[in-house]
Amino acid sequence: MSEPAPTPSDDALRAWFLGPRAENAELLERLLVEALRDHVFWRRNHHPEDGFTIHELDKRREAYDAAVATLTQELMGLLAELKRGVPFFSGRYKGHMAFEQTIASQVGYFAAMLYNPNNVAIEASPVTTRLELEVGRQLARMIGYDPASAWGHLTSGGTVANFEALWVARNVIYFPLAARGAADELGVRLEVTGPAGHRAPLASLDLPELLNIPAAPALDLWDELWQAAPRERVHDALLRHSLQALGYQDYALRLSEAFGDPLPPSVVLVAASAHYSWEKIVRALGIGSNQLVFVPLDDRYRLDPDALWERVVDLTHRRVPILACVSVCGTTEESAVDRLDLVQEVRSRAETELGVTFHLHSDACYGGYAAALTWDAEGRRRSAEELRAEFATGAEPAGPHDVRTREPSGAWPSEGWVRSMEALAETDSVTIDPHKLGYIPYPAGAIVFRDRRMRELVAIDPPYLLPTQGLGSSEDLFLGRFVFEGSKPGAAAASVWLSHKVLPLDERGYGRLIGRTVVGARRLYRALGEADLEPFRLVRLPEPDINIVCFILTHPSLGSLAEVNALNEGVYARMSLSEPGAQPDYIITRTRFQTPMYDGAVGPVLEALGTGTLEGWRSGGKAGLVVLRSTVMDPFMGFAGSGPDHTAGFVEALRAAACEALAALSGP
Ligand SMILES: *Cc1c(COP(=O)(O)O)cnc(C)c1O
């Protein structure tokens, strides 16, 4: 692989982080002190006529001294304890999706934290609520939504963001049904556009038709209903018919009374690689985990669009409504990027051929920031060819032990990768975690809806936070009205905002940063392919779509999958902080591929391992397949010859851990 030459923006990259040996300590210190001093000036100048509350003479008293001594002592204790934390900043940490944070985000957080704004409502965060909405627009632009009609905000993380996506999706999908009941009651006639583009009177639609109105016409219907009668009456009528108010039990009873048709439970389609939070979410929303339908993966760990189409056809024949389809951009285990463009095609085809639609969501909690790669500084899309020329990762030569996939390995990124990123613009909602590939401190997740009207379907007005009447957009700045969470840190918004200012969401900033991590991941991937680990054999999973490298170690003496799993568990135990007191030189993590989720993907891996068949793996149940996993979020891995050679060190650590693990397996 020919290394791309460092460019000026690679030099900028060296100013973005504190650095593995705190090389930029002076910079960070200067900015933190600046933020603190500036805050102090603010306090000093706030009503100076008030005089002082704490006097210099108070500071000479014994109890004051004692309190300061306690504080100092306890802080020393805390600082010492904290050193047992995880060295995310080090090139030796190749575990979970965590690295250090940008200096911008650290300083932004600290500066705003001194003011402690609460982004639940503008009156508690006059500055940071605006910053949060600006971040929402920045992310919307990166996704490819029109920032003027989209709406995004921050959450405490991806789980809550995904929860909100499905909460909103459910209310939008069920809304035409509630609107039908409310319109009948109010005696108003409305029309609505169906999935194939035909307009029809709302009153003429049957139950399946009412449940298959695409989001845009459903939201038009929302607007028209509110205009058709006095607001109070619409409000009350909707409450009598909406799932939100009735809850699932009453709702199902009403439907079978009204339509003589007990509705089969609606399902949520998710890629089989989906994060486990989806199971929590369907349980919490009362949808039920039985209604979570996994769509099989292909052998690159991406949702299989053909299998999706088959599921949609089958569900339609069984009259099962589909609430949503969740596709993943950057899977948690493998960083695989679903072919979202093909998933979107499946939905279009379902609309025209089957009269069926659903909310399309991209869970881009991990991979969303990679969309920054597809934009240049002028806001134009970059082609796959341009990106390949810039990052020059080259095609991966196939090794003798490699997993054979249908799509051969090639230079990164593929045309399909770029089309998938562009297809984010076609979804209804996207979740992105700034606290993952945004390199922002926790807590910072985000959700963006393509159509800002969607938030109205979950809006609630608490009496003590009602917006002032007649102030125009003030309603817009009262986030608590539209989001699941209440109090939330304005500091997180300032943190993300400042980081986006320093690292723009295009080729100059996050695109450059993430591109470098892809180069680093590929260097590690190649090094693992070339490593001579005799007598061990290392089987790499297919090359990553972003920056997570997965592999499995085996040894000729291991005949069964259970033994191979045990070897890899042993390697993990020696290269992680899972055991108390462990001090591994390099840190990795592991995952477990399980049936039936990974049935579509795991066949070629078992073949390359030469241990067992797909049937054998399936009958192994929960034991699954243990896979070692390394996330490369360290951008400095992407430069050859600068800093320590963590690839070679990593391979050596792997060999040592494998030898020990094997010895432990065979016993004394
Ligand atoms: C991490 C992750 C989540 C959950 O995000 P949290 O911030 O940990 O709640 C959801 N989906 C994907 C794909 C993820 O990688």
The ligand as an SDF file (V2000), in Angstrom:
LIG
                    3D

 15 15  0  0  0  0  0  0  0  0999 V2000
  -23.2420    2.7930   20.0140 C   0  0  0  0  0  0  0  0  0  0  0  0
  -24.3950    2.5030   19.1420 C   0  0  0  0  0  0  0  0  0  0  0  0
  -25.7100    2.7200   19.5860 C   0  0  0  0  0  0  0  0  0  0  0  0
  -26.0460    3.1580   20.9860 C   0  0  0  0  0  0  0  0  0  0  0  0
  -25.4630    4.3430   21.3300 O   0  0  0  0  0  0  0  0  0  0  0  0
  -25.1800    4.7850   22.8500 P   0  0  0  0  0  0  0  0  0  0  0  0
  -24.6530    6.1400   22.6720 O   0  0  0  0  0  0  0  0  0  0  0  0
  -24.1920    3.8130   23.4160 O   0  0  0  0  0  0  0  0  0  0  0  0
  -26.4820    4.7420   23.5750 O   0  0  0  0  0  0  0  0  0  0  0  0
  -26.7310    2.4780   18.6940 C   0  0  0  0  0  0  0  0  0  0  0  0
  -26.4780    2.0470   17.4490 N   0  0  0  0  0  0  0  0  0  0  0  0
  -25.2300    1.8220   16.9890 C   0  0  0  0  0  0  0  0  0  0  0  0
  -25.0260    1.3420   15.5820 C   0  0  0  0  0  0  0  0  0  0  0  0
  -24.1470    2.0430   17.8290 C   0  0  0  0  0  0  0  0  0  0  0  0
  -22.8980    1.8120   17.3760 O   0  0  0  0  0  0  0  0  0  0  0  0
  1  2  1  0
  2  3  1  0
  2 14  2  0
  3  4  1  0
  3 10  2  0
  4  5  1  0
  5  6  1  0
  6  7  2  0
  6  8  1  0
  6  9  1  0
 10 11  1  0
 11 12  2  0
 12 13  1  0
 12 14  1  0
 14 15  1  0
M  END
$$$$
